[in-house]
Amino acid sequence: MTNEPDPAAANDVRDRQRQIAADLRRQILTGEFKPGDKVPSTAQLCERYGVSNLTTQRALAILKKQGFVRGESGVGVFVTANQPIVVEANHYPGQTSSANPYPWISEIASHGRRKTSRLLSVDEVAPPVAVAAAYDLEPDTSVIRRRLLLLLDDVPAELVTNYYRTDLAHGTSLAEHRLIKGGSLRVLAELGKHAGPAVDDVEATMPTIDEFIALQMPDDMPVLRQFRIIYTTHGEPIEVTEMIKAAHRHKARYLLPGPQEG
């Protein structure tokens, strides 16, 4: 770590406190500061970054709001145990069971944390362009939309929106305003639509107003948008899902196979 002000900061359009918060946040995420570690004092941070005490306090306030650090009066500021959830990026949607009726993408990595699902809405809507393209729908065709908020330890972790063809979902539990015991893939299988391969597109983007509110986002933090299409074994799209994850609460892990011999 350098004790000299970073000259590159002059070309960063963010407020100085946001620059400092981002630098400290990166050190937490990369493990330089571990859960329980004490963050350098405000005097040390002032010297390191060449800023005033007020700027340092504002930077730490940003990290407190984001849940990365906590203050103990008269003692100092410490890194919290609320580390980002590791998402297995190549993990197929979880299998259902009586003990695990609502599986989701973070299931493996979120072991030991209390998981809950909150159904926000179920309605019939005009599909977004990407959804219409995925299903190859005709103009003026509607879809069934299910929106859920997934929480870990009562903290919003993921906003999930599922889309289904109306002709397939109408009259089934996919179109009813209730959580589906056993998950959507069970319902689709009962309709003769057995899940096969899935394709994910992932991008970082700034949250919409609805996403910002639902996920309790900090002011300057992006979200990870995961757009998934699940096909049958015959190549028919049967479920389109948009998963919005708060970037400061998640990180993706890719497991890559080694080089093939021969």
PyMOL commands that set and color helices and strands:
alter all, ss='L'
color gray80, all
select helices_A, chain A and resi 7-11+16-29+42-49+53-65+129-135+166-169+173-175+184-190+209-214+247-249
alter helices_A, ss='H'
color red, helices_A
select strands_A, chain A and resi 69-72+76-79+85-88+115-125+143-152+155-165+195-205+223-232+237-246+250-253
alter strands_A, ss='S'
color yellow, strands_A
deselect
rebuild
show_as cartoon
